[in-house]
Amino acid sequence: MDEHIKKVYVPMTETGFYILMCLRQEAHGSGIVRRVEALTQGEIILSPGTMYGSLSKMEKDGLIRFVRMEEKRKLYVITELGQKVLELEMKRIKRLYVNMMEVQKI
């Protein structure tokens, strides 16, 4: 994995994390917005500007790819590189959680 990609994406923003998680299945921007809102019980609501800016940047960086158009909406899916970045972030979050639980025992 390119060091530039690691530097830019790890640690990830919540927006980036949720977008990559959602794109393990084909999805379009508004579908991702709805899914993230549901997953977070309304705590995170992605604005269209944030969503489409992130999708554009992630596509340019090779983390996601355009799949096809469906009713004038672009569908995207995570790439192998995107999956590797997501796995790095999930590992980092798991480590944080384990450390937090250990510290709480003290």
C-alpha positions as CSV (number, residue, x, y, z in Angstrom):
1,M,0.0,0.0,0.0
2,D,1.3,3.4,-1.0
3,E,2.5,5.5,2.0
4,H,0.5,8.5,0.7
5,I,-2.7,6.5,1.0
6,K,-1.8,5.4,4.6
7,K,-1.0,9.0,5.6
8,V,-4.2,10.4,4.1
9,Y,-6.6,7.6,5.2
10,V,-5.3,6.1,8.5
11,P,-6.6,7.1,10.9
12,M,-9.8,7.6,9.1
13,T,-12.6,10.1,9.5
14,E,-15.9,8.7,10.5
15,T,-17.2,9.7,7.1
16,G,-14.6,7.8,5.3
17,F,-15.0,4.8,7.5
18,Y,-18.7,4.6,7.1
19,I,-18.5,5.1,3.3
20,L,-16.0,2.3,2.9
21,M,-18.0,0.0,5.2
22,C,-21.2,0.7,3.2
23,L,-19.5,0.1,-0.1
24,R,-18.7,-3.5,0.6
25,Q,-21.9,-3.7,-1.4
26,E,-22.8,-1.6,-4.4
27,A,-24.4,1.6,-3.4
28,H,-25.0,5.2,-4.5
29,G,-24.5,8.4,-2.4
30,S,-28.0,8.9,-1.1
31,G,-28.2,5.2,-0.2
32,I,-25.0,5.5,1.8
33,V,-26.4,8.6,3.6
34,R,-29.5,6.7,4.6
35,R,-27.6,3.6,5.7
36,V,-25.1,5.7,7.9
37,E,-28.0,7.6,9.5
38,A,-29.7,4.3,10.3
39,L,-26.5,2.6,11.6
40,T,-25.7,5.5,13.9
41,Q,-29.3,6.1,15.0
42,G,-29.2,9.6,13.5
43,E,-25.9,10.7,15.2
44,I,-24.1,11.0,11.8
45,I,-25.9,12.6,8.9
46,L,-23.7,13.1,5.9
47,S,-24.4,16.2,3.9
48,P,-24.4,15.9,0.1
49,G,-21.3,18.0,-0.2
50,T,-19.4,15.8,2.2
51,M,-20.6,12.6,0.6
52,Y,-19.9,13.5,-3.0
53,G,-16.6,15.1,-2.2
54,S,-15.5,12.0,-0.3
55,L,-16.7,9.7,-3.1
56,S,-14.8,11.7,-5.7
57,K,-11.6,11.7,-3.6
58,M,-11.9,8.0,-2.8
59,E,-12.5,7.1,-6.4
60,K,-9.5,9.2,-7.5
61,D,-7.3,7.5,-4.9
62,G,-8.4,4.1,-6.0
63,L,-10.3,3.1,-2.8
64,I,-13.6,2.8,-4.6
65,R,-14.7,2.4,-8.2
66,F,-17.6,3.4,-10.3
67,V,-19.7,0.3,-11.2
68,R,-22.7,1.6,-13.2
69,M,-25.5,4.0,-13.5
70,E,-28.9,3.2,-12.0
71,E,-31.8,5.7,-12.4
72,K,-29.3,8.6,-13.0
73,R,-27.4,7.6,-9.8
74,K,-23.8,6.4,-9.8
75,L,-23.2,3.1,-8.0
76,Y,-19.8,2.5,-6.4
77,V,-18.1,-0.4,-4.7
78,I,-15.0,-0.8,-2.6
79,T,-11.8,-1.9,-4.3
80,E,-9.1,-4.2,-3.0
81,L,-7.1,-1.2,-1.9
82,G,-10.1,0.3,-0.2
83,Q,-10.7,-3.0,1.6
84,K,-7.1,-3.1,2.9
85,V,-7.4,0.5,4.1
86,L,-10.7,-0.4,5.8
87,E,-9.1,-3.5,7.5
88,L,-6.3,-1.3,8.8
89,E,-8.7,1.1,10.3
90,M,-10.9,-1.7,11.8
91,K,-7.7,-3.2,13.4
92,R,-6.8,0.2,14.8
93,I,-10.3,0.8,16.2
94,K,-10.3,-2.7,17.8
95,R,-6.9,-2.0,19.4
96,L,-8.3,1.3,20.8
97,Y,-11.3,-0.6,22.2
98,V,-9.3,-3.3,23.8
99,N,-6.9,-0.7,25.4
100,M,-9.9,1.3,26.7
101,M,-11.4,-1.8,28.3
102,E,-8.0,-2.7,29.9
103,V,-7.6,0.8,31.3
104,Q,-11.1,0.8,32.8
105,K,-10.2,-2.3,34.8
106,I,-7.4,-0.4,36.6
